[in-house]
């Protein structure tokens, strides 16, 4: 058997438990042994035991090279054991240090907790829940806004969601349906409850507002029951318009039979008192002699057809960057690089992708059912941050 292997197998336990502090300096000080070199004399009990093991492996004094190889191997094992011992000692000391100072951290955290109990609450902080629960930030009151929404008998749930969300910011909120419903409340109009009769609900609704609420507001916005309106942005936008003029505003689309185009009913359109007066007095009361009568038809294009022959101002609602404020189409469709309705039917040149929509967006459409709550949260949160 090789000398180093024999040493490793016969005296492993004695190497493991030997005094490393005594043997390691010997290994560090010694020089390479030659045939003419003798091992140093032992002056220490542990070192004598070490040399005794060397002699046990190579008892013949002339086998200096074999002894030298054995000593080299033995010293390598000592260095490895010594390194492991130092690492173990370091880990133990680190653990003891952590245990020694943990109580300082505990006392510090306890003091912070006690101080926090007796400090007064920050009364200036505003929670998001408060902003959502109440009627948002203080609205700009220069212009009064009446919001009216045509609904069907099946969309009572949406009407209640509008009441909980953006409808609270309107100065007057009206729901117009084919039959009265005191639980909403909804006002009954003499129109059949069907999607094809939206034109009838619109014309009859404008007549009802003219007769009952014309002086209660400066602006009148019509929106669908799947529309979310940021009323604060609408107020801000309308501040630059003269309420005495017959304004007509919204998401403007081109039409092959309408020179001024029309405003999409989904995103909502806004009129002044003067515009409603012109429609009722010159169109409705005259039997729709200048446009299409009856209840069936497209309400947004038919309304534009009735008003374009008068001096009604069809306004541009885009922002300074040319981005739309009234979003007739869903964000999913507007973000597409190519879309038929967003590009070919837009009255003004459309912007594609993320540039399509203004930072002062006034309305989103379509917004289905519980999405109204999601939009309301995001709008309130954004207003809180800003």
Buried (B, 14 or more C-beta within 10 A) or exposed (E): EEBBEBBBEEBEEBBEEBEBEBBBEBBEEBEEBEEEEEBEEBEEEBBEBBBEBBEEBBEEEEBBEBBBBBBBBBBEBBBEBBEEEEEEEEEEEEEEEEEEEEEEEEEEEEEEEEEEEEEEEEEEEEEEEEBBEEEBBEBBEEBBBBBBBBBBEEBBEBBBBBBBBBBBBBBBBBBBBBEEBEEBEBBEBEBEBEEEBBBBBBBBBBBBBBEEBBEBBBBBBBBBBBBBBBBBBBBBBBEEBEBEEBBBBBBBBBBEEBEBBBBBBBBBBBBBBBBBBBBBEBBBEEEBEBBBBEBEBBBBBBBBBBBBEBEBBBBEBBBEEBBBBBBBBBBEBBBBEEBEBBBEBBBBEBBBEEEBBBEBBBBBBBBEEEBBBEBBBEBBEEBBEE
